[in-house]
Amino acid sequence: MCSLQICDYVDDRDDICEGGGYLLWSQYVECEFNSGKKIALIVAGFLWMLALFVLVSTTADEFFSPSVASIVAHLKISESIAGVTFMAFGNGAPDIFGSIASVLSSPKPKAGLALGELFGSGIFVTTMVTATIILVKPFHIDVFSTLRDIVFYLIAIGWILFVFLHATQVYIWEPAGNVPFRSFLRILSKMYYLGYLALYAVYLLTVVIGHYVHKRKRVDTISLKNLLIEAKIQHGAKP
């Protein structure tokens, strides 16, 4: 295909060829026949992406993180619980609204773009972000918490794979409608989206219970050490 045909194709199929957002990057690049201007547009797009990354990181560092720290300190919430609630929502909010916008911004929902963005961000966070943190400042991790998060992450990926293999379309309004009661269980079995909510609820419950069990165990350990010290003192031994 020549450049003119590619441009016509992009213009005629803007529902699947649009660049996303408010700027029509696909049309800008493919319908620009001057090589110099095309390269300039690509470079400008790359620089604009870097600027957005810097803006997001600055916002998170200057506003979001201090706000979360204040909320955690005021409510006396542990870092582990805050990490899977406030921090998780803060990190996932752009993905949530971005995915909703990708699906609802055109007559033909861009589910592929939304899912690709979610999977891509998950892979990016678990690889690039983790590697960057380790390089900048090495740290010690809690083995139990890390294994817990990995297990739930793998379960979530497995559930997504199961849904994709057993359902072509899943609507949130699918259980509604005038249907016989005997079909209720069959329809209920198609409510795959409830599995995601249930899995996250179980994950939160596991984190909360694990935190309080660990806290109780630590208190018992400290109490036992204090009793041993008192016993040594009573018997004339040095603590």
C-alpha positions in Angstrom: 0.0 0.0 0.0 1.2 3.5 -0.8 1.2 6.4 1.7 -2.0 7.8 0.3 -3.8 4.5 0.6 -2.6 4.1 4.2 -3.9 7.6 5.0 -7.3 6.9 3.4 -7.5 3.6 5.4 -6.7 5.4 8.7 -9.2 8.2 7.9 -12.0 5.7 6.9 -11.5 3.5 9.9 -10.8 6.0 12.7 -12.7 3.8 15.1 -9.9 1.2 15.1 -7.0 3.3 13.9 -7.2 6.3 16.2 -4.2 7.0 18.3 -6.2 7.4 21.5 -6.8 10.5 23.7 -7.6 13.9 22.3 -4.8 14.0 19.7 -5.2 11.9 16.5 -1.6 10.6 16.4 -2.3 7.9 13.8 -3.8 10.5 11.3 -1.0 13.0 12.1 1.8 10.5 11.2 0.2 8.4 8.4 -1.3 11.4 6.6 1.9 13.4 6.7 3.8 12.8 3.5 6.8 14.9 4.3 9.4 12.6 5.9 11.0 15.4 8.0 7.6 16.4 9.4 6.7 12.8 10.1 9.9 12.2 12.0 9.3 15.5 13.9 5.8 14.3 14.9 7.1 11.0 16.1 9.8 12.7 18.2 7.2 15.2 19.5 4.9 12.3 20.5 7.8 10.6 22.3 8.7 13.8 24.2 5.1 14.4 25.1 4.9 10.9 26.5 8.0 11.5 28.6 6.5 14.8 29.8 3.4 13.0 30.9 5.4 10.4 32.8 7.3 13.2 34.6 4.0 14.9 35.4 2.5 11.7 36.8 5.5 10.9 38.9 5.8 14.4 40.2 2.1 14.4 41.2 2.5 11.1 42.9 5.6 12.2 44.8 4.4 15.7 45.8 0.7 15.2 46.4 -0.5 11.6 46.4 2.2 9.9 48.6 2.1 12.6 51.4 -1.7 12.5 51.4 -1.7 8.7 51.8 0.9 8.9 54.5 -1.2 11.4 56.4 -4.3 9.2 56.1 -2.4 6.1 57.3 -1.0 8.0 60.2 -4.3 9.5 61.2 -6.2 6.2 61.0 -3.3 4.2 62.4 -3.4 1.8 59.5 -0.5 -0.5 58.9 1.6 -0.1 55.8 0.6 -3.6 54.5 -3.1 -2.7 54.6 -2.6 0.8 53.2 -0.6 -0.7 50.4 -3.5 -3.0 49.2 -6.2 -0.3 49.7 -5.2 3.3 49.4 -2.0 2.8 47.4 -3.6 0.2 45.2 -6.6 2.5 44.4 -4.3 5.4 43.8 -2.1 3.4 41.4 -5.1 1.7 39.7 -7.4 4.8 39.4 -5.7 5.9 36.1 -6.1 2.4 34.8 -9.7 2.2 35.8 -10.8 5.5 34.3 -8.5 5.0 31.2 -10.0 1.6 30.5 -13.5 2.9 31.0 -12.8 5.7 28.6 -11.3 3.3 26.0 -14.4 1.2 26.1 -17.0 3.9 26.1 -15.4 6.7 24.0 -16.6 5.3 20.7 -19.6 3.4 19.3 -17.4 0.3 19.0 -15.9 -0.4 22.4 -12.1 -0.8 22.4 -12.0 -3.7 24.8 -8.7 -4.8 23.3 -7.1 -1.5 24.0 -8.4 -1.5 27.6 -7.3 -5.0 28.3 -3.9 -4.5 26.7 -3.4 -1.4 28.8 -4.2 -3.3 32.0 -2.0 -6.3 31.2 0.8 -4.0 29.9 0.7 -1.9 33.1 0.8 -5.0 35.2 3.8 -6.4 33.4 5.5 -3.0 33.5 5.0 -2.6 37.2 6.2 -6.1 38.1 9.3 -5.8 35.9 10.5 -2.3 35.2 9.3 -0.6 38.4 10.5 -3.5 40.6 13.9 -3.5 39.0 14.2 0.3 39.3 13.4 0.3 43.0 15.9 -2.5 43.6 18.6 -0.5 41.7 17.8 2.8 43.4 17.5 1.4 47.0 17.9 -2.3 47.8 15.5 -3.5 50.6 14.5 -6.5 52.6 11.1 -8.1 51.8 8.8 -10.1 53.9 8.7 -13.6 52.5 5.1 -14.4 53.5 3.6 -11.1 52.2 5.5 -11.5 48.9 4.4 -15.1 48.4 0.8 -14.1 49.3 0.7 -11.3 46.7 2.3 -13.6 44.0 -0.2 -16.3 44.7 -3.2 -14.0 44.4 -1.8 -12.4 41.3 -1.4 -15.8 39.6 -5.0 -16.7 40.7 -6.3 -13.5 39.2 -4.4 -14.2 35.9 -5.8 -17.7 35.9 -9.3 -16.5 36.4 -9.0 -14.0 33.5 -7.7 -16.9 31.3 -10.7 -19.0 32.4 -13.2 -16.3 31.6 -11.6 -15.6 28.1 -11.7 -19.3 27.3 -15.3 -19.8 28.4 -17.1 -16.6 27.5 -17.0 -14.4 24.4 -19.2 -11.6 25.9 -19.9 -10.9 29.5 -22.3 -8.0 30.3 -22.9 -6.6 33.8 -26.7 -6.6 33.1 -26.7 -10.2 31.9 -28.5 -11.5 35.0 -31.4 -9.1 34.5 -34.5 -9.8 32.4 -37.6 -11.9 32.5 -36.2 -15.5 32.7 -37.6 -18.6 34.3 -36.3 -19.4 37.8 -34.8 -22.7 36.6 -32.4 -20.7 34.4 -31.2 -18.6 37.3 -28.3 -20.8 38.2 -27.2 -21.1 34.6 -27.2 -17.3 34.3 -25.5 -17.0 37.6 -22.7 -19.1 36.3 -22.0 -16.5 33.6 -21.5 -13.7 36.1 -17.8 -14.0 35.7 -17.2 -10.4 36.8 -18.3 -11.3 40.4 -15.3 -13.6 40.5 -12.9 -10.6 40.2 -14.7 -8.7 43.0 -14.8 -11.8 45.2 -11.1 -12.5 44.7 -10.1 -9.0 45.7 -12.4 -9.2 48.8 -10.7 -12.4 49.8 -7.3 -10.8 49.2 -8.1 -7.9 51.4 -9.5 -10.2 54.1 -6.3 -12.3 53.9 -4.1 -9.2 54.3 -6.1 -7.9 57.3 -6.2 -11.2 59.1 -2.6 -11.9 58.4 -1.7 -8.4 59.8 -3.5 -8.9 63.0 -2.2 -12.4 63.5 1.3 -11.2 63.0 0.7 -8.3 65.4 -0.8 -10.6 68.0 2.2 -13.0 67.6 4.6 -10.2 68.0 2.9 -8.9 71.2 2.9 -12.5 72.6 6.6 -12.8 71.8 7.4 -9.5 73.5 5.3 -10.5 76.5 7.1 -13.8 76.8 10.5 -12.1 76.7 9.4 -9.7 79.4 8.2 -12.6 81.6 11.6 -14.3 81.1 13.5 -11.1 82.1 11.3 -10.7 85.2 11.9 -14.3 86.1 15.7 -13.9 85.8 15.5 -10.7 87.9 13.5 -12.5 90.6 16.1 -15.3 90.8 18.9 -12.8 91.1 20.2 -13.2 87.5 21.1 -10.4 85.3 18.6 -9.6 82.5 
